[in-house]
Every structure is written in C-alpha cells, then in structure tokens.
C-alpha cells in the first residue's frame, strides 16, 4: 500500500509531553549510561535540519511528495529533540542553543563541504539518487525505532518508557514513507539498485556516526545493542534490509556492531 503524503502532512504534529510530570525524574533518575545515550539521541534529532539542508541540494528537492514529507518529518523530529532535552534538563545535563552551536562547530570543514560534495554526486546520478536517499532513510528509521525500543527494555523507567513510546509512534509513520518510497524506486530499476547498494556498502554507518564522536557511538551501541538480545535485534533490521530490491546480504547493522567492538 502506498503512503498517503497528504494525510500525513495534515496530521503531523508536535510531540506533546505537557501532560507528563518530568519532575518525577528527580526521584527516579536515569542511569549515567542512559543519560549518555539520551544526549546522543537528542543531538541526532536536533541535527535533522542539517540533514534536510544537505538533501535539498540533491534531486530529491524536485519531487513534491518527497519535499512535503521532509518538511513535516523535520518538524516532528525537532520536537523529539526538544522532549529529550527537557529530560536532560531535569538531570542537569547542559542543553539548548549553546550546546547545539558547539556540536555544529565541532564538525568544522566537514559540515561546510559535505553538502557540496553530496550535491555534485547526487545531481550526476540524477533521479536514481532518490532511491538511495529513500533506502538510506528507511534503514535509519528502522534503526532509530529499534533503538528507542531497546532503550525502553534496558532502562525500564516508566516515565521514560511513555516518552519514548510517543516518539516511536511518530517514527513508525516516517518508516512507512521511506520504506514505501524505497521499494517503489528500487523495484525493476537495476541501476538504482546498484547505486544504492554501492552507497550503503561503502558509506552507510549507524545513525549519528557521522556527527558524534566515536566513543559516543560505541557507548550507544554497547548500551542498546550489547549482548545476545541486541545482536538479535540488529539481525532483525538486517533481515528487513534484505527484503528491499537488490539490497540483500549486506548485513549493515550487524557489521556496525563488529566494527565498534560490540558483537
């Protein structure tokens, strides 16, 4: 079934948490490991606008359905970052504009050159690049959703569980769009399949690994995907990737666990 972009645009909304008492975290505090993961997730969600900037200089910007989705996707992701920051604030972990500026400044020349390089390559590839963009997005959303579900299981904090369930519910619609688009654009298109497979094999990394320090990536993977249960979850995501036309056998997520010494 195709994704109804118009319905999504009409129903996209900010995540609400004003009915929750975040002050409960003062007596039911999250572990230090959880806070480090939450900091990572907040930084990645807040960085979504920068990913959007990079994509709007590629052929994706010419497709009205894609740009409609991306507009609302960025809006919802912004509020995901805001609620995670609110939780961090209660735990006296620094957040806000100064922290975000420091994060982006830390990327240095990479942050300025990356959009240019991506634009040149994507526009040379043409419309088939959109298949890569959609597949990449589907995989990232699968990983993000799985990460939130693993976070719930590992930390087992009732208030955090409610917040993450609300985020994950919105993420399921993001998954539905990317998944639908990826399949339709890869199907019966060997060139798009080859381009996408090459990009994933040589350039894909776990969500946030292009932005966050290596030690933070390793901590996140160890905290959320360490042990047999985490490896099982990674393989489940890889099994979903296998079902995308021309993308079977990549073992991307499991490969990241081995790369960072988690598996």
Secondary structure, 3 states (H helix, E strand, C coil): CCCCHHHHHHHCCCCCCCCCCHHHHHCCCCCHHHHHHHHHHHHHHHCHHHHHHHHCCCHHHHCHHHHHHHHHHHHHHHHHHHHHHHHHHHCCCCCCHHHHHHHHHHCCHHHHHHHHHHHHHHHHHCCHHHHHHHHHHHHHHHHHHHHHHHHHHHHCCHHHHHHHHHHHHHHHHHHHHHHHHHHHHHCCCHHHHHHHHHHHHHHCCCCCCCCCCHHHHHHHHHHHHCHHHHHHHHHHHHHHHHCCCCCCCCCHHHHHHHHCCCC
